[in-house]
Amino acid sequence: MVETLQNVLTGLRDVLGWAPNNIAGGLILIAAAGIAFLVQALASRLLRRLVGARHPYLAGIVAGTRHLVLLAVLIVALFIALPVAPFDQAIDTALAHLLLVAAIVLVGWTAITATHIVAELYLLRFRLDVADNLMARKHVTQVRVLRRVADTLLIIVTVAAALMTFEPVRHYGVSLFASAGVAGLVVGFAARPVLSNLIAGIQLAVTQPIRIDDAVVVENEFGNVEEITSTFVVLRLWDLRRMIVPLTYFIEKPFQNWTREPTGLIGAVVIHADYTAPVGRLRARAEEIVKASPLWDGNLIKLQVTDADRETMQLRVIVSARSAGDAFDLRCELREKLIDFLQRDCPGALPRRRTESVPPPQDPRAAPSTGGA
């Protein structure tokens, strides 16, 4: 294949012998690029036909790596065509350097794409759309955070490798790393946020204080972890707002995680009632309401008198549910139906303020009042 392409390009150079060297070389490179585009299009069509609908994930990989394969074929074709093209020495050197940088970018891009493919293949075994998804959330969080860390490192290495191919930049980098004092301090302070976020991302992936879809309370805001990037975490709040929190926040500051281990939670409903409220009937009614609700997980239902003051007593009902959302909805349902039960069946048990008229004490020395004539 390589020899065939070289022979075709050599014949094209002989045909263009009448043209100036640089123009002939440009036409040869354009021809090589056209052949690369044609080969890639034919190969991509053949692969899609072979994979077909029987292997949708492989078809997705073929479609997702189309541009990567095109760049690889294009670079190879230009590397083959460059020795054949009759360029001047300066232009030939510049084009060779440009192809070298493109090859470095191709290697970095290939490494990032391979990392993503391996991560997606690993995550195919886990599903987040099931009730008991604790293990899935653990693995999904770990893989996604580590993938972003790997992307950051690969991009840094690729850019550094590409810049080191330029002689002035290489000398500047060597002198910068060899120097000390103010320059070193400036570089250190500038790199501190990047490195701290990078280290925080690795800590989150290993220790997992938060995971994807965890229910958390941050800065008195309740929400679910929607996305973990290499620098920040996106929280989807209960009213569909998005809260952006720096990655280091979850390492340095306390927060509440309602689904750290089990997803089930216990919710409490507090009702204030008069002392005449029938506690036994209220307990039976609360159990009836909770057991009839599909939100209850079947574990816990208890009603207790937890406090009492001069006017009312406080009834607390604790119930369990499978998730934070189910616990909130179950609490609301239980509160509404208990209040409705008090209003309909026990209106005298509703809280009320008692006021009694007490006559003032009389002076025993005062003369008794006599009626008028």
C-alpha positions as CSV (number, residue, x, y, z in Angstrom):
1,M,0.0,0.0,0.0
2,V,2.8,2.4,0.9
3,E,4.8,1.5,-2.2
4,T,1.7,1.9,-4.4
5,L,1.0,5.4,-3.0
6,Q,4.7,6.4,-3.4
7,N,4.6,5.2,-7.0
8,V,1.4,7.2,-7.7
9,L,2.8,10.3,-6.2
10,T,6.2,9.9,-8.0
11,G,4.3,9.7,-11.3
12,L,2.3,12.8,-10.3
13,R,5.6,14.6,-9.6
14,D,6.9,13.7,-13.1
15,V,3.7,15.0,-14.7
16,L,4.1,18.3,-12.7
17,G,7.7,18.7,-13.8
18,W,6.7,21.9,-15.6
19,A,5.5,23.6,-12.4
20,P,7.6,25.4,-9.8
21,N,8.8,23.1,-7.0
22,N,6.7,24.5,-4.2
23,I,3.5,24.5,-6.3
24,A,4.2,20.9,-7.4
25,G,4.9,19.9,-3.8
26,G,1.6,21.5,-2.7
27,L,-0.4,19.7,-5.4
28,I,1.3,16.4,-4.4
29,L,0.3,16.9,-0.7
30,I,-3.3,17.7,-1.7
31,A,-3.4,14.6,-3.8
32,A,-2.1,12.5,-0.9
33,A,-4.7,14.1,1.4
34,G,-7.5,13.3,-1.1
35,I,-6.4,9.7,-1.3
36,A,-6.4,9.5,2.5
37,F,-9.9,10.9,2.7
38,L,-11.1,8.4,0.1
39,V,-9.5,5.5,1.9
40,Q,-10.9,6.5,5.3
41,A,-14.4,6.9,3.9
42,L,-14.4,3.5,2.2
43,A,-13.0,1.8,5.3
44,S,-15.5,3.5,7.6
45,R,-18.4,2.5,5.3
46,L,-17.2,-1.1,5.2
47,L,-16.8,-1.3,9.0
48,R,-20.3,0.1,9.5
49,R,-21.7,-2.4,7.2
50,L,-19.9,-5.3,8.8
51,V,-20.8,-4.2,12.4
52,G,-24.4,-3.2,11.5
53,A,-27.2,-3.2,14.0
54,R,-26.1,-6.5,15.7
55,H,-23.3,-4.7,17.7
56,P,-24.6,-1.2,18.6
57,Y,-21.7,-0.5,20.9
58,L,-19.1,-1.4,18.3
59,A,-21.0,0.8,15.8
60,G,-20.8,3.6,18.3
61,I,-17.1,3.2,18.7
62,V,-16.6,3.2,14.9
63,A,-18.7,6.4,14.6
64,G,-17.0,8.1,17.6
65,T,-13.4,7.4,16.3
66,R,-14.1,8.5,12.8
67,H,-12.3,11.8,13.1
68,L,-9.4,10.2,14.9
69,V,-8.9,7.6,12.2
70,L,-9.2,10.2,9.6
71,L,-6.4,12.3,11.2
72,A,-4.2,9.1,11.5
73,V,-4.7,8.2,7.9
74,L,-4.1,11.8,6.8
75,I,-0.8,12.1,8.8
76,V,0.5,8.8,7.4
77,A,-0.3,9.8,3.8
78,L,1.4,13.2,4.3
79,F,4.5,11.5,5.8
80,I,4.7,9.2,2.8
81,A,4.1,12.1,0.3
82,L,6.5,14.6,1.9
83,P,9.8,13.0,0.7
84,V,8.3,12.8,-2.8
85,A,7.2,16.5,-2.9
86,P,10.0,18.8,-4.4
87,F,9.8,21.5,-1.7
88,D,12.5,24.0,-0.9
89,Q,14.6,23.1,2.2
90,A,13.0,25.6,4.5
91,I,9.4,24.7,3.6
92,D,10.3,21.0,3.8
93,T,11.7,21.4,7.3
94,A,8.7,23.4,8.5
95,L,6.2,20.8,7.1
96,A,8.1,18.0,8.7
97,H,8.0,19.7,12.0
98,L,4.3,20.4,11.6
99,L,3.7,16.7,10.9
100,L,5.7,15.7,14.0
101,V,3.5,18.0,16.2
102,A,0.4,16.5,14.5
103,A,1.7,13.0,15.2
104,I,2.2,13.9,18.9
105,V,-1.3,15.3,19.1
106,L,-2.6,12.1,17.5
107,V,-0.9,9.9,20.1
108,G,-2.4,11.9,22.9
109,W,-5.8,11.9,21.3
110,T,-5.6,8.2,20.8
111,A,-4.6,7.6,24.4
112,I,-7.6,9.7,25.7
113,T,-10.0,8.0,23.3
114,A,-8.7,4.5,24.4
115,T,-9.2,5.6,28.1
116,H,-12.8,6.6,27.4
117,I,-13.6,3.4,25.6
118,V,-12.1,1.2,28.3
119,A,-14.1,3.2,31.0
120,E,-17.4,2.8,29.0
121,L,-16.8,-0.9,28.6
122,Y,-16.2,-1.3,32.3
123,L,-19.3,0.7,33.2
124,L,-21.6,-1.4,31.0
125,R,-21.9,-3.9,33.9
126,F,-23.5,-1.3,36.2
127,R,-26.9,0.3,36.0
128,L,-28.0,3.5,37.8
129,D,-31.7,3.1,37.0
130,V,-32.4,0.4,39.6
131,A,-33.6,0.8,43.2
132,D,-30.5,-0.7,44.8
133,N,-27.8,1.2,42.8
134,L,-25.2,1.7,45.6
135,M,-22.5,-0.4,44.0
136,A,-23.2,1.1,40.6
137,R,-22.9,4.6,41.9
138,K,-19.6,3.7,43.6
139,H,-18.0,2.4,40.4
140,V,-19.5,5.1,38.1
141,T,-18.1,7.8,40.4
142,Q,-14.7,6.3,40.6
143,V,-14.4,5.6,36.9
144,R,-15.6,9.1,35.8
145,V,-13.4,11.0,38.2
146,L,-10.3,8.9,37.4
147,R,-11.1,9.3,33.7
148,R,-11.1,13.1,34.0
149,V,-7.9,13.0,36.0
150,A,-6.3,10.8,33.3
151,D,-7.6,13.2,30.6
152,T,-6.0,16.1,32.4
153,L,-2.7,14.4,32.7
154,L,-2.7,13.2,29.1
155,I,-3.5,16.7,27.8
156,I,-0.7,18.2,29.9
157,V,1.8,15.6,28.7
158,T,0.7,16.0,25.1
159,V,1.0,19.8,25.1
160,A,4.4,19.6,26.9
161,A,5.7,17.1,24.3
162,A,4.4,19.2,21.4
163,L,6.0,22.4,22.9
164,M,9.3,20.7,23.5
165,T,9.7,20.1,19.8
166,F,10.3,23.8,19.4
167,E,13.8,24.8,20.2
168,P,13.1,28.2,21.8
169,V,10.4,26.8,24.1
170,R,12.6,23.8,25.0
171,H,15.5,26.1,26.1
172,Y,13.0,28.3,28.0
173,G,11.6,25.4,29.8
174,V,15.0,24.1,30.8
175,S,16.1,27.5,32.1
176,L,12.8,27.9,33.9
177,F,13.0,24.6,35.7
178,A,16.7,25.2,36.5
179,S,16.1,28.7,37.9
180,A,15.2,29.3,41.5
181,G,13.7,32.2,43.5
182,V,10.9,34.4,42.3
183,A,10.2,32.4,39.1
184,G,9.9,29.2,41.0
185,L,7.5,30.7,43.5
186,V,5.3,32.2,40.8
187,V,5.1,28.9,39.0
188,G,4.4,27.1,42.3
189,F,1.6,29.5,43.3
190,A,0.1,29.3,39.8
191,A,0.1,25.6,39.7
192,R,-1.3,25.1,43.3
193,P,-5.0,25.3,42.4
194,V,-4.6,22.9,39.5
195,L,-2.6,20.4,41.6
196,S,-4.9,20.7,44.6
197,N,-8.0,20.0,42.4
198,L,-6.1,17.1,40.8
199,I,-5.2,15.6,44.1
200,A,-8.7,16.2,45.4
201,G,-10.1,14.4,42.4
202,I,-7.9,11.4,43.1
203,Q,-9.0,11.5,46.8
204,L,-12.6,11.6,45.8
205,A,-12.2,8.7,43.4
206,V,-10.4,6.5,46.1
207,T,-12.3,7.4,49.3
208,Q,-15.6,8.4,47.7
209,P,-17.1,10.8,50.2
210,I,-19.6,11.6,47.5
211,R,-20.8,9.6,44.5
212,I,-22.9,10.3,41.4
213,D,-26.6,10.7,42.4
214,D,-25.8,10.9,46.1
215,A,-28.3,13.0,48.2
216,V,-26.3,15.7,50.0
217,V,-26.8,18.9,52.0
218,V,-24.2,21.6,51.2
219,E,-24.5,25.1,52.5
220,N,-28.0,24.4,53.8
221,E,-29.1,23.4,50.2
222,F,-30.4,19.9,49.5
223,G,-29.6,18.3,46.2
224,N,-28.2,15.3,44.3
225,V,-24.7,15.0,42.8
226,E,-25.3,15.3,39.1
227,E,-21.7,15.6,37.8
228,I,-18.1,15.4,39.1
229,T,-15.6,17.1,36.9
230,S,-11.8,17.6,37.4
231,T,-12.3,21.0,39.1
232,F,-15.9,21.2,40.5
233,V,-19.0,19.3,41.4
234,V,-22.5,20.0,40.0
235,L,-25.4,19.6,42.4
236,R,-29.0,19.3,41.1
237,L,-31.1,21.0,43.8
238,W,-34.6,20.0,44.7
239,D,-36.1,22.9,42.6
240,L,-33.9,22.0,39.6
241,R,-31.3,24.7,40.2
242,R,-27.7,23.8,39.7
243,M,-25.2,24.5,42.5
244,I,-21.5,24.5,41.5
245,V,-19.1,23.6,44.3
246,P,-15.3,23.4,44.1
247,L,-13.9,19.9,44.2
248,T,-11.7,20.7,47.2
249,Y,-14.8,21.7,49.2
250,F,-15.7,18.0,49.8
251,I,-12.2,17.3,51.1
252,E,-11.8,20.4,53.4
253,K,-15.3,21.2,54.7
254,P,-18.1,19.2,56.4
255,F,-21.3,18.4,54.6
256,Q,-24.2,15.9,54.9
257,N,-24.4,12.8,52.7
258,W,-27.8,11.1,53.1
259,T,-26.9,8.2,50.9
260,R,-23.3,7.4,52.0
261,E,-23.9,3.7,52.5
262,P,-27.5,2.6,52.4
263,T,-30.0,4.5,50.3
264,G,-32.8,4.1,52.9
265,L,-33.6,7.0,55.2
266,I,-35.8,7.7,58.2
267,G,-38.1,10.7,58.1
268,A,-40.0,12.3,61.0
269,V,-43.4,14.0,61.1
270,V,-44.2,16.2,64.0
271,I,-47.9,17.0,65.0
272,H,-49.0,19.3,67.8
273,A,-52.3,18.2,69.4
274,D,-54.4,18.9,72.4
275,Y,-54.2,16.8,75.5
276,T,-57.6,15.3,74.7
277,A,-56.2,13.8,71.5
278,P,-56.6,9.9,71.4
279,V,-53.0,8.8,71.0
280,G,-54.0,5.2,70.4
281,R,-56.3,6.0,67.5
282,L,-53.7,8.3,66.0
283,R,-51.1,5.6,66.2
284,A,-53.4,3.1,64.5
285,R,-54.3,5.7,61.8
286,A,-50.7,6.5,61.2
287,E,-49.8,2.8,60.8
288,E,-52.7,2.4,58.4
289,I,-51.7,5.4,56.3
290,V,-48.0,4.3,56.1
291,K,-48.7,0.6,55.3
292,A,-51.0,1.6,52.5
293,S,-48.4,3.8,50.9
294,P,-46.1,2.4,48.1
295,L,-43.4,4.8,49.4
296,W,-42.8,2.8,52.6
297,D,-40.1,0.3,52.6
298,G,-41.7,-1.9,55.2
299,N,-39.1,-1.4,57.9
300,L,-40.1,1.2,60.5
301,I,-43.3,3.0,61.6
302,K,-43.6,4.4,65.1
303,L,-45.6,7.2,66.8
304,Q,-44.5,8.6,70.2
305,V,-45.4,11.5,72.4
306,T,-42.0,13.3,72.5
307,D,-42.8,16.5,74.3
308,A,-45.6,18.4,76.2
309,D,-46.0,22.0,77.2
310,R,-48.8,24.0,79.0
311,E,-51.1,23.9,76.0
312,T,-50.3,21.0,73.6
313,M,-48.4,17.7,73.4
314,Q,-46.0,16.9,70.6
315,L,-46.5,13.7,68.6
316,R,-43.6,12.5,66.5
317,V,-44.1,9.8,63.8
318,I,-40.9,8.2,62.3
319,V,-41.1,6.2,59.1
320,S,-38.5,4.7,56.8
321,A,-38.3,4.8,53.0
322,R,-36.0,3.6,50.3
323,S,-34.5,7.0,49.3
324,A,-34.4,10.6,50.3
325,G,-37.1,11.5,47.7
326,D,-39.5,8.7,48.9
327,A,-38.9,9.8,52.5
328,F,-39.8,13.4,51.8
329,D,-43.0,12.4,49.8
330,L,-44.0,9.9,52.5
331,R,-43.7,12.5,55.2
332,C,-45.8,15.0,53.3
333,E,-48.5,12.3,52.7
334,L,-48.5,11.2,56.3
335,R,-48.7,14.8,57.6
336,E,-51.6,15.7,55.3
337,K,-53.7,12.6,56.2
338,L,-53.1,12.9,59.9
339,I,-54.3,16.5,59.9
340,D,-57.3,15.5,57.8
341,F,-58.0,12.7,60.4
342,L,-57.9,15.2,63.3
343,Q,-60.2,17.6,61.5
344,R,-62.8,15.0,60.6
345,D,-62.8,12.5,63.4
346,C,-61.2,14.4,66.4
347,P,-61.8,18.1,66.0
348,G,-61.6,18.6,69.7
349,A,-58.0,17.3,69.6
350,L,-56.8,20.2,67.5
351,P,-54.5,22.6,69.3
352,R,-56.4,25.5,70.9
353,R,-55.7,28.2,73.4
354,R,-57.8,28.0,76.6
355,T,-58.9,31.3,78.2
356,E,-61.0,31.3,81.5
357,S,-62.5,34.3,83.2
358,V,-61.6,34.3,86.9
359,P,-63.3,36.9,89.1
360,P,-61.0,39.1,91.2
361,P,-60.8,38.4,94.9
362,Q,-63.0,40.5,97.2
363,D,-62.0,42.3,100.3
364,P,-63.8,40.6,103.3
365,R,-64.0,44.0,105.1
366,A,-66.0,45.5,102.4
367,A,-69.7,45.9,103.2
368,P,-72.1,43.6,101.3
369,S,-73.8,45.2,98.5
370,T,-77.5,45.9,99.0
371,G,-80.1,46.1,96.4
372,G,-81.8,49.4,95.5
373,A,-85.3,50.2,96.6
